[in-house]
Amino acid sequence: MSTSLKWRTAEEFFQTGHSLFKEKRYDQALVDLRKAEELFRNLDARGHPRGHALDNGVSGLANTLALLGRCYQELDQHEPAITCFETSLVNEKFERKKPFRIFLQEMRDHVAFSYGQELKKLDPQTISGILGQQDLVIDTSFKFPFSLSSHAVLIARLYELSPDRFPQFKEFYRLARSTDTALRRRAGKDFDETTMKRATVSIWVIFVILWIIYSAVVVKALLK
């Protein structure tokens, strides 16, 4: 299938899924949107997302994932909804800034709603325990706040999305962010120190090798 044909097919699947969504036929919409997602992913893998934008100026993949999230949301499946919403932001740096900013604003309340629904599944004691944590578990291989534990992510992300609605999470968010930043700085410093040590060892090895070669040349010259 040619690139142009693949693009038209992906857009057709998206438009069909969008129509089904508006008709509240969410299960059926998911089928077509998943097909659109696969095609848009293949297109983006071969080129720039900006080259595959829909009418709103945002990439077809981001639009498709956001609409998939809405479908899951309407089906009261908030965990996959969150996954789709967040995945739609993966290529943000490649998107056109102004259209994508509008896209984010339109999606923000939907994302916050699904995070809120997931948070409701936690009992008050669990939430209090998270908010009272001092020694946070942070995995710096992930971007903040996804570097936090799964339950802590819910709290931090809700505050990011809607700080006015969740002021009770402010102190936890600040602590988590500052801890995450400190760990990354420390990891960067450790990495720099390790790199410097390796560089120093390499320089000395090279120096020794050159000295051996030089000594051999001198000895050979003296023996002549």
PyMOL commands that set and color helices and strands:
alter all, ss='L'
color gray80, all
select helices_A, chain A and resi 3-22+26-46+49-52+60-74+78-87+92-94+97-119+124-131+150-161+167-223
alter helices_A, ss='H'
color red, helices_A
deselect
rebuild
show_as cartoon
